[in-house]
């Protein structure tokens, strides 16, 4: 994806972004709040166009938080051991299934193709 190709070309950008959360908390909060508002607006617009279904309007902030956490984990995790899209999807699938009480067998292949 475009984000990951940018990350590979300019890895220092994400380090600066990560470090700014600690070094400049007020600036980071302002940036994060602006990003959050833009992401929520994009989700609302996508829902209105029918591109996102199955969510109530009051669930969109939690969906945004979840998507942001996944993205953040993927971006910073890719510095450690690279990205394996299938493994990432399998892991999140297992996590979500367990979270809702669906039985999961670690020896059973994931439903991700």
C-alpha positions, 0 to 999 in steps of 0.5 A, spaced: 500 500 500 501 507 499 502 508 506 507 502 507 511 504 501 512 511 504 514 508 510 520 504 507 522 510 503 522 515 509 522 510 515 524 516 520 518 520 519 514 514 523 519 515 528 519 522 529 511 521 529 512 516 534 517 520 538 512 526 538 507 523 542 512 523 548 516 529 547 511 534 545 504 531 548 500 538 547 502 538 539 501 530 539 494 531 542 492 536 537 495 532 531 491 526 533 485 530 535 485 533 528 486 526 525 481 522 529 476 527 526 478 526 519 477 519 520 471 519 523 468 524 518 471 519 512 467 513 516 461 517 516 461 519 509 463 511 507 457 509 511 452 514 508 454 511 501 453 504 503 460 502 503 460 501 510 454 497 513 452 493 519 454 499 524 450 504 527 452 511 527 454 511 535 459 505 533 463 509 528 468 512 534 469 505 536 470 503 529 475 509 528 479 507 534 479 500 533 482 501 525 487 506 528 490 501 533 490 496 528 494 501 523 498 503 528 500 496 530 502 494 523 506 500 522 510 500 528 510 492 528 513 492 521 519 496 523 520 489 528 519 484 523 516 486 517 509 485 514 506 479 513 498 481 511 496 474 511 499 472 518 496 479 520 489 477 518 489 471 521 491 473 528 486 479 528 481 474 526 483 469 532 483 475 536 476 477 534 473 470 535 476 469 542 473 476 544 466 474 542 466 467 545 467 463 538 471 457 540 478 457 536 483 451 535 490 454 534 491 447 530 486 449 525 487 453 519 484 460 519 479 462 514 483 467 511 485 465 504 
